[in-house]
Amino acid sequence: MAKKVIKRVLVEDGTRHHEMTGRILGQVEGLNILDIGRDEATFDMEHGCKMGKDTMHLLSYRGEFLKPCPGTKNYICCGYQILNVATNCPIDCSYCILQSYFNQPNLRVFVNLEEELEGVLAFIDSNPQKIFRVGTGEFTDSLAIDSITGWSDLLIPSFSKRKNAVLELKTKTTEIRDVLDSPFRDRIIISWSLNSPFITSREEHRASGLKQRLKAAQICQQDGYVVGFHFDPLIVHPGWKNGYLRTIEMMEKYLDPERIIWISLGSMRYIPSLKEIIRKRHPGTCILDGEFVQGLDGKMRYFKPIRMELYRFMRENLEKWHPRLGLYLCMESDEIWSRTMGWSPTDSDGLKAFLDGRVMEIFG
């Protein structure tokens, strides 16, 4: 996927000496490669609707590479840790929050990751009593450009050796060649974002098809990997119940539920400023058609009864398939948990303990 999508590479001043820069440029020989200064990073961006999804921008990240997921005190957060390897991705989902970051377009790859990884691992090692659930898929797709960046080759060996951490690589693609080539399986989770066939085909532009994702997950399971899934965002659309049932039926067909560590459920939500951008970039979308109200975190969310119906429906039907799938809600209240899931972790510490328990149960 990646080598077909990328048309141009921007190399920011001061990044040529990084080993990752050299490896990436070796993978994209023949493309238009431009050296730029830091103040030229967005020099030719067309304002309005262009996100530069065919342009890879190599730069050094000057912030902390490992950060807690930016939850909010008003909702229960899972205690996830984000390894910030890049921002943006070649996939173009209509609901993506990254569309609001137009001041930072292009596929921004942080080429100083390799040098900074040692400090990240040292921090994990200095807290042996804590379980770190680490993922790279919060601000980018973990595997969509892996064949160019080599993230999995760099990260999987390091995390597989650590007993107090797991690494989750989340994707909407079938780019699994490099993870299958790795000899490491312990403490590694390959995850897919899922939705109904209707939403996958209409709203997740450039992503792999639903069946293709599930077949890739099947291959990873058969090759020894533990997998995870994320239904986020669940979206109300015509025939949504039948649509999500169809997805669950496909999961039953292709997957071993005993090799699934967790499945998250989250409903459509967005910051108010994103609405205009979505309308402009995706004029035919259906994702904004529901009944939304402003939540405690300032985001627009489905009206509470709608969210509860979505979660209750998904839980009941997923549990018909298998009773222990590690189901959890993303950024919801104790009340919503209790009324839809049949139990509640009460707070963020409780949800972290639940998911840490899944890690111990699956990996020991």
C-alpha beads as a LAMMPS data file, in Angstrom:
LAMMPS data file: protein, C-alpha beads

364 atoms
363 bonds

1 atom types
1 bond types

-500.0 500.0 xlo xhi
-500.0 500.0 ylo yhi
-500.0 500.0 zlo zhi

Masses

1 110.0

Atoms # bond

1 1 1 0.000 0.000 0.000
2 1 1 2.571 2.554 1.154
3 1 1 4.838 2.451 -1.878
4 1 1 1.855 2.911 -4.170
5 1 1 0.548 5.906 -2.233
6 1 1 3.686 7.939 -1.475
7 1 1 4.579 10.326 -4.303
8 1 1 6.973 12.740 -2.595
9 1 1 9.295 12.862 0.424
10 1 1 10.238 16.012 2.341
11 1 1 13.481 15.742 4.332
12 1 1 13.606 18.408 7.024
13 1 1 16.886 20.171 7.702
14 1 1 19.009 18.334 10.263
15 1 1 17.506 14.853 9.784
16 1 1 19.815 13.354 7.158
17 1 1 22.154 11.909 9.815
18 1 1 19.512 9.663 11.404
19 1 1 19.744 5.990 10.473
20 1 1 15.988 5.812 9.974
21 1 1 16.189 8.602 7.392
22 1 1 18.704 6.606 5.391
23 1 1 16.638 3.425 5.524
24 1 1 13.457 5.232 4.485
25 1 1 15.146 7.020 1.584
26 1 1 16.504 3.666 0.463
27 1 1 12.933 2.386 0.253
28 1 1 11.645 5.329 -1.801
29 1 1 14.330 5.644 -4.452
30 1 1 12.956 7.193 -7.609
31 1 1 10.424 9.407 -5.863
32 1 1 10.562 13.183 -5.694
33 1 1 12.765 13.864 -2.627
34 1 1 13.082 17.464 -1.435
35 1 1 15.295 18.878 1.310
36 1 1 13.452 21.605 3.218
37 1 1 13.958 23.881 6.205
38 1 1 11.742 23.746 9.256
39 1 1 9.905 26.905 8.218
40 1 1 9.137 25.327 4.839
41 1 1 7.321 22.293 6.243
42 1 1 3.975 23.476 4.883
43 1 1 5.377 25.663 2.123
44 1 1 3.124 24.438 -0.674
45 1 1 0.072 23.209 1.203
46 1 1 -3.218 24.108 -0.455
47 1 1 -5.425 25.416 2.334
48 1 1 -8.937 24.056 2.788
49 1 1 -9.049 20.353 2.011
50 1 1 -5.541 19.045 1.308
51 1 1 -3.842 16.885 3.902
52 1 1 -0.853 15.770 1.835
53 1 1 -1.570 12.059 2.165
54 1 1 0.800 11.301 -0.711
55 1 1 3.675 13.236 0.918
56 1 1 5.962 11.768 3.571
57 1 1 7.652 14.375 5.772
58 1 1 10.737 13.233 7.685
59 1 1 11.487 15.270 10.797
60 1 1 12.771 15.043 14.362
61 1 1 10.186 15.043 17.124
62 1 1 11.152 17.340 19.974
63 1 1 8.581 16.175 22.515
64 1 1 8.269 13.083 24.706
65 1 1 7.831 9.911 22.704
66 1 1 5.869 8.009 25.360
67 1 1 2.796 9.767 26.739
68 1 1 -0.425 8.687 28.476
69 1 1 -3.529 8.661 26.301
70 1 1 -5.133 12.127 26.590
71 1 1 -8.288 11.082 28.417
72 1 1 -10.526 13.328 30.511
73 1 1 -11.467 13.232 34.173
74 1 1 -15.143 13.161 33.241
75 1 1 -14.955 9.740 31.563
76 1 1 -13.300 6.427 32.354
77 1 1 -9.949 6.066 30.572
78 1 1 -8.017 2.809 30.165
79 1 1 -4.525 4.024 31.072
80 1 1 -3.097 3.404 27.609
81 1 1 0.381 4.698 26.718
82 1 1 1.005 6.212 23.272
83 1 1 4.345 5.776 21.531
84 1 1 4.379 8.786 19.232
85 1 1 6.097 7.529 16.061
86 1 1 4.239 9.707 13.519
87 1 1 1.124 11.736 12.822
88 1 1 -1.391 11.342 9.971
89 1 1 -1.703 8.340 7.665
90 1 1 -2.485 7.524 4.002
91 1 1 -5.987 6.303 4.914
92 1 1 -8.728 8.939 4.665
93 1 1 -11.567 8.127 7.087
94 1 1 -14.329 10.707 7.087
95 1 1 -14.490 10.761 10.893
96 1 1 -10.727 11.091 11.565
97 1 1 -9.844 13.660 14.236
98 1 1 -6.512 14.325 12.499
99 1 1 -8.376 16.283 9.813
100 1 1 -8.501 19.182 12.256
101 1 1 -4.694 19.400 12.290
102 1 1 -4.341 21.232 8.977
103 1 1 -1.413 23.247 10.327
104 1 1 0.523 19.942 10.266
105 1 1 -0.291 18.177 6.993
106 1 1 1.518 15.260 5.316
107 1 1 2.604 11.899 6.752
108 1 1 4.927 13.189 9.459
109 1 1 7.438 10.477 10.409
110 1 1 9.712 11.058 13.413
111 1 1 13.109 9.781 12.337
112 1 1 14.746 10.239 15.749
113 1 1 12.582 7.421 17.163
114 1 1 15.450 4.944 17.116
115 1 1 17.696 7.160 19.240
116 1 1 14.903 8.063 21.669
117 1 1 13.610 4.504 22.045
118 1 1 16.377 3.639 24.505
119 1 1 15.037 6.230 26.945
120 1 1 11.473 4.952 26.540
121 1 1 12.545 1.399 27.295
122 1 1 14.645 2.532 30.255
123 1 1 11.590 4.274 31.715
124 1 1 9.522 1.094 31.319
125 1 1 12.275 -0.975 32.898
126 1 1 12.498 1.432 35.846
127 1 1 8.855 0.678 36.729
128 1 1 8.797 -3.145 36.854
129 1 1 5.707 -3.192 39.086
130 1 1 3.601 -1.441 36.419
131 1 1 2.164 -2.936 33.229
132 1 1 2.595 -0.679 30.208
133 1 1 0.050 -1.138 27.435
134 1 1 1.737 0.754 24.610
135 1 1 0.363 1.508 21.161
136 1 1 1.501 3.403 18.070
137 1 1 -1.909 3.760 16.418
138 1 1 -3.350 6.832 18.130
139 1 1 -2.059 9.478 15.697
140 1 1 -1.243 7.283 12.716
141 1 1 -1.907 3.805 11.339
142 1 1 0.651 1.413 12.831
143 1 1 1.192 -0.674 9.686
144 1 1 0.039 1.329 6.644
145 1 1 3.562 2.603 5.889
146 1 1 5.483 -0.018 7.882
147 1 1 7.126 -1.395 4.739
148 1 1 8.846 1.987 4.334
149 1 1 9.455 3.037 7.945
150 1 1 10.386 -0.347 9.415
151 1 1 8.584 0.423 12.690
152 1 1 7.727 -3.208 13.390
153 1 1 11.317 -4.354 12.785
154 1 1 12.517 -1.777 15.299
155 1 1 9.841 -2.075 17.982
156 1 1 8.706 -5.696 18.122
157 1 1 12.018 -7.208 19.338
158 1 1 12.404 -4.607 22.097
159 1 1 8.880 -4.946 23.485
160 1 1 8.681 -8.706 23.123
161 1 1 11.547 -9.069 25.614
162 1 1 9.842 -7.061 28.377
163 1 1 7.530 -8.757 30.866
164 1 1 5.902 -5.548 32.103
165 1 1 4.861 -4.199 28.689
166 1 1 2.854 -5.098 25.613
167 1 1 3.004 -3.402 22.224
168 1 1 -0.197 -2.972 20.225
169 1 1 0.045 -2.242 16.498
170 1 1 -3.350 -1.042 15.254
171 1 1 -4.303 -0.818 11.592
172 1 1 -7.038 -0.677 8.968
173 1 1 -4.849 -2.414 6.389
174 1 1 -3.535 -5.855 5.442
175 1 1 0.104 -4.743 5.642
176 1 1 1.250 -7.658 7.789
177 1 1 4.232 -8.949 5.824
178 1 1 6.872 -7.456 8.102
179 1 1 5.181 -8.521 11.346
180 1 1 4.911 -12.064 9.995
181 1 1 8.614 -12.015 9.140
182 1 1 9.490 -11.180 12.741
183 1 1 10.498 -14.187 14.903
184 1 1 8.947 -12.537 18.001
185 1 1 5.366 -13.113 19.190
186 1 1 5.342 -12.682 22.980
187 1 1 3.856 -9.423 24.330
188 1 1 2.875 -8.252 20.821
189 1 1 -0.738 -7.510 19.821
190 1 1 -1.809 -6.887 16.234
191 1 1 -5.139 -5.047 16.219
192 1 1 -7.670 -3.898 13.665
193 1 1 -10.245 -1.142 13.672
194 1 1 -13.581 -2.611 12.583
195 1 1 -16.970 -1.277 11.605
196 1 1 -20.048 -2.362 9.697
197 1 1 -19.623 -3.188 5.986
198 1 1 -21.599 -0.034 5.134
199 1 1 -19.316 2.305 7.111
200 1 1 -16.156 0.491 6.018
201 1 1 -16.983 0.867 2.329
202 1 1 -18.422 4.418 2.448
203 1 1 -16.495 6.233 5.149
204 1 1 -13.073 4.552 5.484
205 1 1 -11.535 5.644 2.195
206 1 1 -8.285 3.934 1.124
207 1 1 -8.572 1.387 3.957
208 1 1 -8.597 -2.350 3.306
209 1 1 -11.993 -4.019 3.049
210 1 1 -13.601 -5.580 6.098
211 1 1 -13.160 -9.157 4.924
212 1 1 -9.545 -8.495 3.992
213 1 1 -8.809 -7.128 7.479
214 1 1 -10.366 -10.158 9.155
215 1 1 -8.480 -12.546 6.898
216 1 1 -5.257 -10.734 7.806
217 1 1 -6.157 -11.113 11.486
218 1 1 -6.803 -14.813 10.903
219 1 1 -3.357 -15.196 9.339
220 1 1 -1.738 -13.404 12.264
221 1 1 -3.550 -15.627 14.762
222 1 1 -2.535 -18.762 12.888
223 1 1 1.045 -17.520 12.878
224 1 1 1.074 -17.167 16.661
225 1 1 0.018 -13.581 17.301
226 1 1 -2.574 -12.405 19.789
227 1 1 -4.984 -9.943 18.176
228 1 1 -7.319 -7.166 19.300
229 1 1 -10.187 -5.215 17.748
230 1 1 -11.630 -1.741 18.095
231 1 1 -15.190 -0.807 17.134
232 1 1 -14.591 2.910 17.451
233 1 1 -16.484 4.803 16.292
234 1 1 -19.745 2.898 16.259
235 1 1 -21.980 4.899 13.931
236 1 1 -25.755 4.946 13.602
237 1 1 -26.680 4.493 9.929
238 1 1 -29.468 2.864 7.930
239 1 1 -29.630 -0.823 8.905
240 1 1 -26.883 -0.461 11.490
241 1 1 -27.980 -3.435 13.553
242 1 1 -27.866 -5.808 10.592
243 1 1 -24.580 -4.250 9.510
244 1 1 -22.808 -4.804 12.800
245 1 1 -24.298 -8.294 13.059
246 1 1 -22.757 -9.050 9.679
247 1 1 -19.354 -7.959 10.980
248 1 1 -19.700 -10.166 14.058
249 1 1 -20.697 -13.101 11.850
250 1 1 -17.539 -12.576 9.799
251 1 1 -15.469 -12.479 12.973
252 1 1 -16.972 -15.824 13.999
253 1 1 -16.063 -17.246 10.587
254 1 1 -12.424 -16.217 10.529
255 1 1 -11.224 -15.840 14.119
256 1 1 -10.378 -17.863 17.204
257 1 1 -11.933 -15.963 20.147
258 1 1 -9.419 -17.483 22.567
259 1 1 -6.637 -15.544 20.811
260 1 1 -8.361 -12.145 21.153
261 1 1 -7.069 -10.053 24.049
262 1 1 -9.681 -7.272 23.957
263 1 1 -12.369 -5.551 21.920
264 1 1 -13.109 -1.885 22.566
265 1 1 -16.404 -0.132 21.885
266 1 1 -16.712 3.615 21.378
267 1 1 -19.391 5.741 19.740
268 1 1 -19.041 8.530 17.190
269 1 1 -17.770 11.739 18.813
270 1 1 -15.986 14.791 17.498
271 1 1 -14.736 18.215 18.509
272 1 1 -17.185 20.895 17.270
273 1 1 -14.632 22.499 14.935
274 1 1 -14.304 19.225 13.009
275 1 1 -17.881 19.325 11.690
276 1 1 -17.226 21.952 9.031
277 1 1 -14.049 20.187 7.905
278 1 1 -15.874 16.871 7.546
279 1 1 -18.657 18.507 5.525
280 1 1 -16.078 20.140 3.246
281 1 1 -13.837 17.115 2.706
282 1 1 -16.559 14.435 2.683
283 1 1 -19.784 16.053 1.413
284 1 1 -21.580 12.732 0.992
285 1 1 -20.926 11.432 4.504
286 1 1 -23.632 10.064 6.793
287 1 1 -21.635 10.217 10.021
288 1 1 -23.036 13.567 11.151
289 1 1 -26.681 12.617 10.601
290 1 1 -27.320 11.355 14.148
291 1 1 -28.623 13.195 17.200
292 1 1 -25.615 14.740 18.952
293 1 1 -25.240 16.691 22.193
294 1 1 -22.144 18.234 23.757
295 1 1 -20.519 15.931 26.300
296 1 1 -18.624 16.706 29.491
297 1 1 -15.363 16.787 27.520
298 1 1 -16.676 19.355 25.046
299 1 1 -17.003 16.813 22.247
300 1 1 -20.223 16.209 20.371
301 1 1 -21.589 12.767 21.279
302 1 1 -24.675 10.745 20.522
303 1 1 -27.574 11.413 22.871
304 1 1 -27.178 9.062 25.865
305 1 1 -30.022 6.615 24.972
306 1 1 -28.504 6.158 21.503
307 1 1 -25.074 5.363 22.921
308 1 1 -26.558 2.882 25.369
309 1 1 -28.462 1.115 22.587
310 1 1 -25.288 0.806 20.516
311 1 1 -23.211 -0.603 23.368
312 1 1 -25.876 -2.946 24.674
313 1 1 -26.494 -4.349 21.189
314 1 1 -22.786 -4.938 20.524
315 1 1 -22.115 -6.487 23.935
316 1 1 -25.049 -8.885 23.751
317 1 1 -24.172 -10.110 20.279
318 1 1 -20.426 -10.366 20.805
319 1 1 -21.008 -12.333 24.024
320 1 1 -23.272 -14.742 22.155
321 1 1 -20.166 -15.647 20.175
322 1 1 -17.847 -15.880 23.188
323 1 1 -18.350 -14.802 26.803
324 1 1 -14.775 -13.608 27.470
325 1 1 -13.555 -11.229 24.772
326 1 1 -12.189 -8.495 27.020
327 1 1 -14.957 -6.069 26.037
328 1 1 -14.543 -2.514 27.274
329 1 1 -15.885 0.968 26.573
330 1 1 -13.682 3.821 25.432
331 1 1 -14.205 7.139 27.221
332 1 1 -17.597 6.554 28.825
333 1 1 -19.083 7.188 32.262
334 1 1 -19.658 4.803 35.149
335 1 1 -23.396 5.113 34.508
336 1 1 -23.115 4.077 30.857
337 1 1 -20.874 1.161 31.806
338 1 1 -23.326 -0.113 34.426
339 1 1 -26.396 0.248 32.228
340 1 1 -24.939 -1.331 29.082
341 1 1 -22.125 -3.721 30.047
342 1 1 -23.646 -5.305 33.147
343 1 1 -20.736 -4.120 35.308
344 1 1 -18.475 -1.128 35.705
345 1 1 -14.808 -0.651 36.556
346 1 1 -16.011 2.449 38.478
347 1 1 -13.070 4.611 37.460
348 1 1 -9.954 4.754 35.292
349 1 1 -7.888 2.781 37.792
350 1 1 -10.486 0.025 37.688
351 1 1 -10.440 -0.169 33.880
352 1 1 -6.652 -0.202 33.836
353 1 1 -6.676 -3.100 36.297
354 1 1 -9.168 -4.994 34.118
355 1 1 -7.069 -4.620 30.953
356 1 1 -3.832 -5.320 32.803
357 1 1 -5.526 -8.498 33.984
358 1 1 -6.229 -9.450 30.365
359 1 1 -2.534 -8.993 29.621
360 1 1 -1.597 -11.312 32.478
361 1 1 -4.251 -13.840 31.466
362 1 1 -3.138 -14.010 27.819
363 1 1 0.633 -13.588 28.161
364 1 1 1.272 -14.570 31.785

Bonds

1 1 1 2
2 1 2 3
3 1 3 4
4 1 4 5
5 1 5 6
6 1 6 7
7 1 7 8
8 1 8 9
9 1 9 10
10 1 10 11
11 1 11 12
12 1 12 13
13 1 13 14
14 1 14 15
15 1 15 16
16 1 16 17
17 1 17 18
18 1 18 19
19 1 19 20
20 1 20 21
21 1 21 22
22 1 22 23
23 1 23 24
24 1 24 25
25 1 25 26
26 1 26 27
27 1 27 28
28 1 28 29
29 1 29 30
30 1 30 31
31 1 31 32
32 1 32 33
33 1 33 34
34 1 34 35
35 1 35 36
36 1 36 37
37 1 37 38
38 1 38 39
39 1 39 40
40 1 40 41
41 1 41 42
42 1 42 43
43 1 43 44
44 1 44 45
45 1 45 46
46 1 46 47
47 1 47 48
48 1 48 49
49 1 49 50
50 1 50 51
51 1 51 52
52 1 52 53
53 1 53 54
54 1 54 55
55 1 55 56
56 1 56 57
57 1 57 58
58 1 58 59
59 1 59 60
60 1 60 61
61 1 61 62
62 1 62 63
63 1 63 64
64 1 64 65
65 1 65 66
66 1 66 67
67 1 67 68
68 1 68 69
69 1 69 70
70 1 70 71
71 1 71 72
72 1 72 73
73 1 73 74
74 1 74 75
75 1 75 76
76 1 76 77
77 1 77 78
78 1 78 79
79 1 79 80
80 1 80 81
81 1 81 82
82 1 82 83
83 1 83 84
84 1 84 85
85 1 85 86
86 1 86 87
87 1 87 88
88 1 88 89
89 1 89 90
90 1 90 91
91 1 91 92
92 1 92 93
93 1 93 94
94 1 94 95
95 1 95 96
96 1 96 97
97 1 97 98
98 1 98 99
99 1 99 100
100 1 100 101
101 1 101 102
102 1 102 103
103 1 103 104
104 1 104 105
105 1 105 106
106 1 106 107
107 1 107 108
108 1 108 109
109 1 109 110
110 1 110 111
111 1 111 112
112 1 112 113
113 1 113 114
114 1 114 115
115 1 115 116
116 1 116 117
117 1 117 118
118 1 118 119
119 1 119 120
120 1 120 121
121 1 121 122
122 1 122 123
123 1 123 124
124 1 124 125
125 1 125 126
126 1 126 127
127 1 127 128
128 1 128 129
129 1 129 130
130 1 130 131
131 1 131 132
132 1 132 133
133 1 133 134
134 1 134 135
135 1 135 136
136 1 136 137
137 1 137 138
138 1 138 139
139 1 139 140
140 1 140 141
141 1 141 142
142 1 142 143
143 1 143 144
144 1 144 145
145 1 145 146
146 1 146 147
147 1 147 148
148 1 148 149
149 1 149 150
150 1 150 151
151 1 151 152
152 1 152 153
153 1 153 154
154 1 154 155
155 1 155 156
156 1 156 157
157 1 157 158
158 1 158 159
159 1 159 160
160 1 160 161
161 1 161 162
162 1 162 163
163 1 163 164
164 1 164 165
165 1 165 166
166 1 166 167
167 1 167 168
168 1 168 169
169 1 169 170
170 1 170 171
171 1 171 172
172 1 172 173
173 1 173 174
174 1 174 175
175 1 175 176
176 1 176 177
177 1 177 178
178 1 178 179
179 1 179 180
180 1 180 181
181 1 181 182
182 1 182 183
183 1 183 184
184 1 184 185
185 1 185 186
186 1 186 187
187 1 187 188
188 1 188 189
189 1 189 190
190 1 190 191
191 1 191 192
192 1 192 193
193 1 193 194
194 1 194 195
195 1 195 196
196 1 196 197
197 1 197 198
198 1 198 199
199 1 199 200
200 1 200 201
201 1 201 202
202 1 202 203
203 1 203 204
204 1 204 205
205 1 205 206
206 1 206 207
207 1 207 208
208 1 208 209
209 1 209 210
210 1 210 211
211 1 211 212
212 1 212 213
213 1 213 214
214 1 214 215
215 1 215 216
216 1 216 217
217 1 217 218
218 1 218 219
219 1 219 220
220 1 220 221
221 1 221 222
222 1 222 223
223 1 223 224
224 1 224 225
225 1 225 226
226 1 226 227
227 1 227 228
228 1 228 229
229 1 229 230
230 1 230 231
231 1 231 232
232 1 232 233
233 1 233 234
234 1 234 235
235 1 235 236
236 1 236 237
237 1 237 238
238 1 238 239
239 1 239 240
240 1 240 241
241 1 241 242
242 1 242 243
243 1 243 244
244 1 244 245
245 1 245 246
246 1 246 247
247 1 247 248
248 1 248 249
249 1 249 250
250 1 250 251
251 1 251 252
252 1 252 253
253 1 253 254
254 1 254 255
255 1 255 256
256 1 256 257
257 1 257 258
258 1 258 259
259 1 259 260
260 1 260 261
261 1 261 262
262 1 262 263
263 1 263 264
264 1 264 265
265 1 265 266
266 1 266 267
267 1 267 268
268 1 268 269
269 1 269 270
270 1 270 271
271 1 271 272
272 1 272 273
273 1 273 274
274 1 274 275
275 1 275 276
276 1 276 277
277 1 277 278
278 1 278 279
279 1 279 280
280 1 280 281
281 1 281 282
282 1 282 283
283 1 283 284
284 1 284 285
285 1 285 286
286 1 286 287
287 1 287 288
288 1 288 289
289 1 289 290
290 1 290 291
291 1 291 292
292 1 292 293
293 1 293 294
294 1 294 295
295 1 295 296
296 1 296 297
297 1 297 298
298 1 298 299
299 1 299 300
300 1 300 301
301 1 301 302
302 1 302 303
303 1 303 304
304 1 304 305
305 1 305 306
306 1 306 307
307 1 307 308
308 1 308 309
309 1 309 310
310 1 310 311
311 1 311 312
312 1 312 313
313 1 313 314
314 1 314 315
315 1 315 316
316 1 316 317
317 1 317 318
318 1 318 319
319 1 319 320
320 1 320 321
321 1 321 322
322 1 322 323
323 1 323 324
324 1 324 325
325 1 325 326
326 1 326 327
327 1 327 328
328 1 328 329
329 1 329 330
330 1 330 331
331 1 331 332
332 1 332 333
333 1 333 334
334 1 334 335
335 1 335 336
336 1 336 337
337 1 337 338
338 1 338 339
339 1 339 340
340 1 340 341
341 1 341 342
342 1 342 343
343 1 343 344
344 1 344 345
345 1 345 346
346 1 346 347
347 1 347 348
348 1 348 349
349 1 349 350
350 1 350 351
351 1 351 352
352 1 352 353
353 1 353 354
354 1 354 355
355 1 355 356
356 1 356 357
357 1 357 358
358 1 358 359
359 1 359 360
360 1 360 361
361 1 361 362
362 1 362 363
363 1 363 364
